[in-house]
Structure formats: C-alpha cells, structure tokens
Amino acid sequence: MSKGKRYNGEQKLNMKKVSAVIIVILAIVLFIVGIKQIFKADKDTITRKNVELNYFSLFSNGNWGVINSYGNTVIEPANGEMVVIPNKAKPVFICTYEVNYIDGSYKTKAINEKNQQIFTDYDNVMAIQNYDDENNLWFEENILKVQKDGKYGLINIDGKQVLDCEYDNITAIKGIKNSILVKKDSMVGLVNSNGTVVIPANYSEITTISEDYQDGYIVKNSESKYGVIKPNGDIAIDCKYNEIKKLVDGSKYIVKEDNTWKVLAEDGTSSLEAKVDNAVDMNNGNIIINKNGKYGVLNNEGNNVIPTEYEELAYLFDDKYIAKKDGKYGVINASAETLVEFKYSEIKHNKQTGYIKAKNDNGTYDYMTKDLSVKLTAGEETILNGFISINNQNDIKYYNYNLEEKSNKDVYTDNTLFINKQNGKFGFVDKDGNVVVEAIYDDAREQNECGYVAVKKDGKWGAINQEGKVVIEPRYDLSNNSTIDFIDKWHICADDNANFYTDAE
C-alpha cells in the first residue's frame, strides 16, 4: 500500500518537539499563576482595620462639603455655609443657606449622600446643639428640630415625626443629655431624646436638679412655687415650696417653706428644719454646710460630725471628703481625721474612672486609687477607650483605671498599626510586632477609627494609611491644633468643637 502524499509546502510535525513546547508553556503558566498566588497570599495576609462608614464635615477653598471615613468626597465643597452632621453614622447633613448677616436670618435644609434634599415637608430642618460649662459642643444624634408654618416640632434621624409642630421654640437644657425644653404660650415643658413628652408645657421654668438628668427636674409653676419631677414624669415633690436647692440624696431634697429650710423626703417626712439654709452638698444622710465662710458637716440629727473650720469641703466617696485648710488640699474622713496630707494645690475625683488626681506645686499630679495610695506621679491624662493615657516628654504611657500600666495594644484592640518608638523616633508595627513603617518620624499619633495615622517630620504633619503607605507627606503646621487627626489627605481643624476636616494650610 502506498503512503499518501502531503501537500506541497506543509512541514511535517515533530511530535516530540510539540510535546516539549507544550510542557514548557504549561510550566511557564503554572509558574506565573504560582507567583500571582504568592503575591495574592501576601496581600491577603495584611490585616486591615474594619472601618465603619461614617460621615464628616469638610471645609475646602471657602466652601463646605462632606467626606466619609474612607476619605472619599461624598458632597463636593460648594456650600458657602457650614454643613452640620448630627449623627456621623447617618447620611443626614444639615446645610445653612441664604444667610442674612444684617438681621441674622437664615434657612436650613437636610440633604443625603446623593446631595438630594430630604425631609421636604418642613420649612427648616435643624440640628439640636448643646454644650457644657467648658464649651464642649455636641448635637442630639437621633433627633432633629423642624419648623413648619412658624411652629416647631421634632423628627427622628430617619425623618419620622415624633413631636407635632405646635411649639414656639425647642432648645436643649445646657450641658444635660436627654433633656429638651419645649416652649408653648410662654410656658415650658420637657421631652426626652425620643420626642416623648416627660413634662407637659405647664411650667414657667424647668431646670435639672443636678448634672445628671436621672436625678430629676426642679419645676416652677405660674405662682412661683417649686417642685420636683422625676425623669419618668412622676411628681416627687409638689409645687408648693419657695425654693429648692440643687441637691439630692436618694429621695431627699432640701426645700424652703415659709422662710425655713428643711430636708424633705418624697413620702412627706421632713427633718433638720432651720438648720440647713447654708447647705452646699448632701450625701449619705450628711450635709455639707457653710457658716461664716467655713465649711463643716451635719448628720441627720443636726449634729456637727465635721467641725465648721475648713476653707472648702467636698464629698469624695464612702465617708471621705476633700478638704482645704491653710490654702492646701487633703482628704479627711467623717471623723475629721486626716487621710491624705494637706499639701496639694488641687484634688479632683473622677466618678467615671474612680481614681483621684492631686496636683503638686511643681505642676505634676499624684494619681491615687480608691485606697488613697499614690500609684504614679505624672502630667495631665487623657481618657480613652476605658483607659487613660499620659504624655510625658513625648513618651505616651497607658494605664487602666486601677492605675496599672498597659500597652497600646491593650488600649487600641481594634487597631492594626501601633506606634513603635525606636531611638527617639516613631514608626509603626502590626499586632505581631512586625515593622510596617520604619521609625523615621519625630512624632506620631495612634491609628484612628478610620484607619489613618498622623506622623510628624521636620515640624510638619502628614498621614499614612493602614497599609503603611503615605497618603500625604508631612506638610501641615498644626501647632495650634489640640487634636492631630487625619482622614486620608484631610486633617481636623484647630477648633475641636467645629469638628470638621480641611486641607487648609
């Protein structure tokens, strides 16, 4: 049998060579895929901080906008007036516009993340602001003040009306949370942060009995008589007294009736009549009194348990008091025994943390636990994440409320980068101690909730993201800023209360 002929010009296949080529190609492909997987694996091993989507006011080139926690611009800066964000987790932005600086009039509206106006059933939508004695500003997060046909009401942050527009004005009680005054026909009432009416608008005046709304409210009726209403709306003391001091001890209050002061319980029983007109505090049944410029303590029977001989006296805890004598502060007990020597220029007790802070003449502080033992001597502290941080000569140390030293990894448990100081310079490591950013910076801040860290070099500040990459080289002089913080290329403004980010030099 003859073999068939191949067409002219067609080369004969060499199967051995073809097989070899295929093997080489497969090897190359597998190699490339393997390299990619290796790099992908390395990339996947980078632990990233779980950043929640939040929103922040932005100021750039004289205009206002909004950025999110990833550093993305949500609303391009275009509005000439400030943008307020009451709840950073919600895309509800309050804009002011058509401001008349002559008569002080203006308009407000709410927009969402798509720059669309929302809550359009109202003529104006406003954030409810509040501030304390140190002018620290905050906003009610879950409720907004709205105006319609000249009257005010409340909506929640999602736009649901929770209080009808029937009031002449709505304001927060200064420095007090969950306490919003409503005014109607020259009388005032009170609602909580959910818009629920706690006290109807039947009173001429409402104030809190202490810095904590849970202690209740002092109310004054149209006949100028005072009473007490609890935060649930129940009447604790009827409106029939000439005056009520802003002092409470459980269910007891100091009231004035017919020019006589007395301690009155909610059940109507009274004690210490005509002995407490100069009371300044009341705790555990004892009353701190002032007489001829000196302070002492009376018990329930009206007897002096601490003689009236101190320049100042303040309840501390248990049976202990902070006292001032001969210009210096110490601590005494209810028997007037000295527990802490009178040598400090100031003593403060933070109820939240429990520790005591006593100022020395040289400006440092002795930090004491509840047993009054000094655990450390250092400068001013900052409270954060359930710990305190103290910066001594550019060296930050952390302590729990028992004043036991902790590491930055104990404090910032959700962080992925941690300050690492080497030879006076700052860098960052991961949770396992691996170097992510070399220690080449003169100063730095711990990673913030958005994943960014601030770094300083040659007197200027810049930012690094959570992967250790520089997002903006150090270029900003932030010497006037009490807080150093970045979101991508934006830094927080010098005024903490304004709470906006900017790229201003």
C-alpha positions in Angstrom: 0.0 0.0 0.0 1.4 3.3 -1.0 1.6 6.1 1.5 -0.3 9.2 0.9 1.5 12.4 -0.1 1.4 15.6 1.9 0.5 18.9 0.3 3.4 20.9 -1.0 4.7 23.5 1.5 3.3 21.8 4.6 6.0 20.9 7.1 6.0 17.6 8.8 5.0 17.7 12.5 7.6 16.6 15.0 5.5 15.3 17.9 8.4 15.1 20.3 9.1 18.8 19.8 5.4 19.7 20.1 5.2 17.9 23.4 8.3 19.6 24.7 6.9 23.0 23.8 3.6 22.3 25.4 5.3 21.2 28.6 7.5 24.4 28.7 4.4 26.6 28.1 2.5 24.8 30.9 5.4 25.2 33.2 5.6 28.9 32.5 1.8 29.3 33.0 2.0 27.4 36.3 5.0 29.5 37.4 3.1 32.7 36.6 0.0 31.5 38.4 2.0 30.4 41.3 3.8 33.8 41.6 0.4 35.6 41.5 -1.0 33.3 44.2 2.1 34.0 46.3 1.7 37.8 45.9 -2.1 37.4 46.5 -1.5 35.4 49.6 1.0 38.1 50.9 -1.5 40.7 50.1 -4.3 38.8 51.9 -2.2 38.4 55.0 -2.2 42.2 55.5 -4.6 42.7 58.4 -7.0 45.6 57.7 -8.9 47.6 60.2 -12.6 47.2 59.9 -13.7 50.8 59.2 -17.3 51.7 59.7 -18.9 54.0 57.2 -19.2 57.4 58.9 -19.5 61.0 57.6 -17.6 64.2 58.4 -18.0 67.8 57.5 -15.4 69.1 55.1 -14.1 72.7 54.5 -12.1 73.4 51.4 -11.4 76.6 49.5 -14.0 78.5 51.5 -16.8 76.0 50.9 -18.4 73.1 52.8 -18.9 69.5 51.8 -18.8 66.0 53.2 -16.3 63.2 53.3 -16.7 59.7 54.6 -14.4 57.6 56.8 -12.6 56.2 53.8 -11.5 59.7 52.7 -13.9 59.8 49.8 -15.6 63.0 49.0 -19.4 62.4 49.4 -20.6 66.0 48.8 -18.2 68.3 46.8 -17.4 71.5 48.7 -19.8 74.1 47.2 -22.0 75.4 50.0 -20.8 78.7 51.5 -22.2 78.0 54.9 -21.3 75.3 57.3 -22.6 71.7 57.0 -23.5 70.0 60.3 -23.7 66.3 60.7 -25.6 65.4 63.9 -25.1 61.7 63.7 -21.9 60.7 61.9 -23.3 57.2 61.1 -26.3 58.6 59.2 -26.2 60.4 55.8 -28.2 63.3 57.1 -26.4 66.6 56.5 -27.8 69.9 57.8 -27.0 72.8 55.5 -27.4 76.5 56.2 -28.1 78.9 53.3 -29.4 82.3 52.4 -27.8 83.8 55.5 -28.6 87.5 56.1 -25.8 88.8 58.3 -27.6 92.1 58.9 -30.8 90.7 60.5 -29.4 87.3 61.4 -32.0 85.3 59.4 -31.1 82.2 57.5 -32.7 79.0 56.1 -31.7 75.4 56.7 -32.3 72.1 54.9 -31.3 68.5 55.1 -29.6 66.6 52.3 -28.5 63.0 51.9 -25.3 61.4 50.5 -26.6 61.9 46.9 -26.9 65.6 47.5 -30.7 65.3 47.4 -32.9 67.4 49.7 -34.8 65.2 52.3 -37.5 65.9 54.8 -39.0 68.4 52.4 -42.3 68.6 54.3 -40.8 71.2 56.6 -39.7 74.8 56.1 -36.5 74.3 58.1 -34.6 71.3 59.5 -32.1 71.9 62.3 -29.7 70.0 64.5 -30.2 70.5 68.2 -26.9 71.6 69.7 -25.8 71.6 73.3 -22.6 72.4 75.2 -21.2 72.2 78.7 -19.6 74.7 81.1 -16.3 74.2 79.2 -18.0 75.0 75.9 -17.6 71.4 74.6 -20.2 71.2 71.8 -22.3 68.2 70.9 -25.5 67.5 69.0 -28.5 65.3 69.7 -27.7 62.3 67.5 -31.1 60.8 66.8 -33.5 63.7 66.8 -33.9 66.9 64.7 -35.8 70.2 65.2 -38.1 71.0 62.4 -40.2 74.1 61.6 -43.5 74.3 59.7 -45.8 77.3 59.4 -43.8 79.1 62.1 -44.1 76.3 64.7 -41.5 73.8 65.8 -41.6 70.0 66.3 -39.3 67.0 66.3 -38.5 64.3 63.8 -36.1 61.3 64.4 -33.0 61.0 62.3 -34.9 58.8 59.8 -37.5 61.5 59.2 -40.4 60.2 61.3 -42.2 62.9 63.1 -42.1 62.2 66.9 -43.4 65.6 68.1 -46.0 67.7 66.4 -45.1 71.2 65.1 -47.0 73.1 67.7 -44.3 74.7 69.8 -42.9 78.3 69.8 -39.4 77.1 70.4 -37.3 74.0 71.2 -33.9 74.0 72.9 -31.7 71.7 74.9 -31.1 72.2 78.6 -27.4 73.4 78.7 -25.0 70.6 79.5 -27.7 68.0 80.1 -28.3 65.0 77.9 -31.7 63.6 77.1 -33.4 66.8 78.2 -35.1 69.1 75.6 -37.2 72.1 76.5 -40.3 72.9 74.6 -42.0 76.3 74.8 -45.7 77.0 74.1 -47.7 80.1 75.0 -44.9 81.4 77.3 -44.9 78.1 79.3 -42.3 75.4 79.1 -42.3 71.6 79.2 -39.7 68.9 78.6 -39.3 66.0 76.2 -36.6 63.3 76.0 -34.3 62.4 73.1 -37.0 60.2 71.6 -39.5 63.1 71.5 -41.6 61.6 74.3 -43.3 64.3 76.5 -41.9 63.9 80.0 -43.3 67.2 81.5 -46.2 69.0 79.8 -45.7 72.7 78.9 -47.4 73.9 82.1 -44.5 75.5 83.9 -42.7 78.8 83.9 -39.3 77.3 84.4 -37.6 73.8 84.3 -34.0 73.1 85.4 -32.2 69.9 86.3 -31.6 69.1 89.9 -28.0 68.0 89.1 -25.7 67.4 86.1 -27.4 64.0 85.6 -31.0 64.2 84.3 -31.7 60.9 86.1 -31.8 62.9 89.4 -34.9 64.7 88.1 -36.0 68.2 87.4 -36.9 71.3 89.5 -40.1 72.9 88.1 -41.5 76.3 88.8 -45.2 76.9 88.3 -47.1 80.2 87.4 -47.4 81.0 91.1 -43.6 80.9 91.5 -43.7 77.8 93.6 -41.2 75.0 93.2 -41.5 71.2 93.0 -39.6 68.2 91.7 -40.5 65.8 88.8 -38.6 62.6 88.1 -37.2 61.7 84.7 -40.2 59.4 84.1 -42.6 62.2 84.6 -43.7 61.2 88.1 -44.1 64.1 90.7 -41.6 63.7 93.5 -42.3 66.9 95.3 -45.5 69.0 94.8 -45.1 72.6 93.6 -45.7 74.4 96.9 -42.2 75.5 98.1 -40.5 78.8 97.9 -37.2 77.4 96.8 -35.5 74.0 96.2 -31.7 73.6 96.3 -30.0 71.7 93.5 -29.1 69.0 96.0 -30.4 65.4 96.1 -29.6 62.4 98.3 -31.6 59.5 97.1 -35.2 60.6 97.6 -34.4 63.5 99.9 -34.3 67.2 98.9 -33.6 70.5 100.6 -36.6 72.8 100.3 -37.6 76.2 101.7 -41.1 76.7 103.1 -42.3 79.8 105.0 -38.7 81.1 105.1 -37.5 77.9 106.7 -35.1 75.4 105.1 -35.5 71.6 105.8 -34.7 68.2 104.4 -37.8 66.7 102.7 -38.3 63.1 101.7 -40.7 62.1 98.9 -43.0 60.5 101.4 -43.6 63.9 103.0 -41.5 63.5 106.2 -39.0 66.3 107.0 -36.0 66.9 109.3 -33.4 69.4 110.2 -35.7 72.3 110.0 -33.9 75.7 110.3 -30.5 74.1 110.3 -29.7 73.7 106.6 -30.1 77.2 105.0 -26.4 77.2 104.0 -26.2 73.6 102.7 -23.9 73.1 99.7 -24.0 69.3 99.3 -25.8 66.2 100.6 -24.6 62.6 100.6 -25.3 59.5 102.7 -27.5 61.4 105.0 -24.8 64.0 105.8 -25.0 67.6 104.7 -22.0 69.9 104.0 -22.8 73.4 105.4 -21.2 76.8 105.2 -21.1 79.1 108.2 -19.3 82.4 108.3 -17.2 81.3 105.3 -16.1 78.0 106.8 -17.4 74.5 105.9 -18.3 71.5 108.0 -20.8 68.6 108.0 -24.1 67.9 109.8 -25.6 64.5 110.3 -29.3 63.6 110.2 -29.8 64.7 113.8 -28.3 68.1 113.1 -25.0 67.4 114.9 -21.7 68.6 113.6 -19.7 65.5 112.7 -17.0 67.5 111.0 -16.4 70.9 112.6 -17.1 74.0 110.5 -13.5 75.1 110.2 -12.4 74.2 106.6 -11.9 76.7 103.7 -13.6 74.2 101.3 -15.2 70.8 101.7 -16.5 68.4 99.0 -17.8 64.8 99.3 -15.4 62.2 97.9 -16.9 58.7 98.4 -17.8 56.4 101.3 -17.2 58.5 104.5 -14.4 60.6 102.9 -14.2 64.3 102.0 -11.8 66.5 100.0 -10.9 69.4 102.4 -9.0 72.6 102.1 -7.0 74.0 105.1 -4.4 76.8 105.2 -4.6 77.1 101.4 -3.8 73.4 100.7 -6.0 70.4 99.9 -6.1 67.0 101.6 -8.6 64.2 102.4 -10.4 63.6 105.7 -13.0 61.1 106.9 -16.3 61.8 108.6 -14.5 61.9 112.0 -12.2 64.8 110.6 -9.2 62.5 110.7 -6.6 63.4 108.0 -6.2 60.6 105.5 -4.2 62.5 102.8 -1.8 65.2 103.9 -2.8 68.8 103.2 -0.1 69.5 100.7 -1.8 69.7 97.3 -2.9 72.8 95.3 -5.9 70.8 93.9 -7.6 67.4 94.3 -10.1 66.0 91.9 -12.1 62.8 91.8 -13.5 61.4 88.5 -16.6 59.4 89.3 -16.3 57.6 85.9 -12.8 56.4 86.4 -12.7 56.1 90.2 -9.1 57.4 90.7 -8.1 60.6 92.4 -5.9 63.2 90.9 -3.9 65.5 93.2 -1.9 68.4 91.9 1.6 69.1 93.3 3.1 72.5 93.4 5.5 71.7 90.6 2.6 71.1 88.2 2.7 67.3 88.2 -0.1 65.1 89.6 -0.2 62.3 92.1 -2.6 59.6 90.9 -4.3 57.7 93.7 -6.6 54.7 93.7 -9.6 54.5 96.0 -7.5 53.3 98.9 -5.7 56.7 98.7 -2.3 55.2 97.8 -0.2 57.1 95.2 0.4 54.8 92.2 2.2 57.2 89.9 3.2 60.8 89.5 2.9 62.3 86.0 1.3 65.1 83.9 -2.2 65.6 82.6 -4.1 62.5 81.5 -6.5 61.8 78.6 -9.3 59.3 79.0 -10.0 57.0 76.0 -11.4 53.5 75.4 -11.7 52.8 79.1 -8.0 53.6 79.8 -6.0 56.8 80.5 -3.0 58.0 78.5 -0.3 60.2 79.9 2.2 62.0 77.7 5.5 62.7 79.4 8.1 64.4 77.3 6.8 62.8 74.1 6.5 59.4 75.6 3.0 58.1 75.9 2.1 55.6 78.6 -1.3 53.9 79.2 -3.0 52.8 82.4 -6.3 51.2 83.4 -8.5 52.8 86.0 -6.7 50.9 88.7 -3.6 52.8 87.5 -1.9 49.6 86.3 0.3 50.2 83.2 -0.9 48.7 79.9 0.4 48.6 76.3 -1.1 50.4 73.4 -2.3 47.1 72.1 -4.4 46.7 75.2 -6.0 50.1 74.6 -6.5 50.0 70.8 -7.7 46.5 70.5 -9.3 47.0 67.0 -6.2 48.7 65.5 -3.9 47.1 63.0 -1.0 49.6 63.4 0.7 50.5 66.7 3.2 53.2 67.5 6.7 51.8 67.8 9.3 54.2 69.2 13.0 53.5 68.5 15.9 55.7 69.4 13.6 58.7 69.9 11.9 58.2 66.5 8.4 57.0 65.7 7.3 54.2 63.4 4.5 51.5 63.4 4.3 47.8 63.9 1.4 45.3 63.4 -0.1 43.2 66.2 2.7 40.7 65.9 5.4 43.3 66.2 6.4 43.2 62.5 7.6 46.6 61.3 5.2 48.2 58.9 6.5 51.8 59.0 10.1 52.4 59.8 10.8 54.6 62.8 11.8 57.8 61.0 9.3 60.3 62.3 9.7 62.9 65.0 6.2 62.3 66.4 3.1 60.3 65.7 -0.5 59.5 66.7 -2.1 56.1 67.2 -4.3 54.8 64.4 -7.8 56.4 64.4 -11.2 54.8 63.8 -10.8 55.4 60.1 -7.5 53.5 59.9 -5.2 56.5 59.4 -2.2 57.5 61.5 -0.7 61.0 61.8 3.1 61.4 61.5 5.3 64.4 62.1 8.6 65.2 60.5 10.6 68.5 60.5 7.8 70.3 62.3 5.1 69.3 59.8 2.3 66.7 59.9 1.1 64.2 57.3 -0.7 60.9 57.2 -0.2 57.2 56.5 -3.0 54.7 55.7 -3.4 51.3 57.4 -1.3 49.6 54.8 1.6 51.8 55.8 1.5 53.9 52.7 2.0 57.7 52.9 -1.2 59.4 51.7 0.1 62.9 52.3 3.6 63.8 53.0 4.2 65.9 56.2 3.3 69.4 55.1 0.9 70.9 57.6 1.9 73.1 60.6 -0.6 72.0 63.2 1.0 73.7 66.2 -2.3 75.4 67.0 -4.3 72.2 67.0 -5.1 70.5 70.3 -6.0 67.4 68.3 -4.0 65.9 65.5 -6.1 63.6 63.3 -6.3 62.8 59.6 -8.8 61.1 57.2 -6.7 60.5 54.1 -5.3 63.9 53.0 -7.7 65.9 55.2 -6.8 67.0 58.7 -9.1 68.0 61.5 -9.4 71.8 62.2 -7.9 73.6 65.1 -11.2 74.2 66.8 -12.3 70.8 68.3 -15.9 72.0 68.7 -16.2 72.7 65.0 -15.3 69.1 64.3 -14.6 69.4 60.5 -11.8 68.3 58.3 -9.9 70.6 55.9 -7.0 70.9 53.6 -6.2 74.4 54.7 -2.6 75.1 55.4 
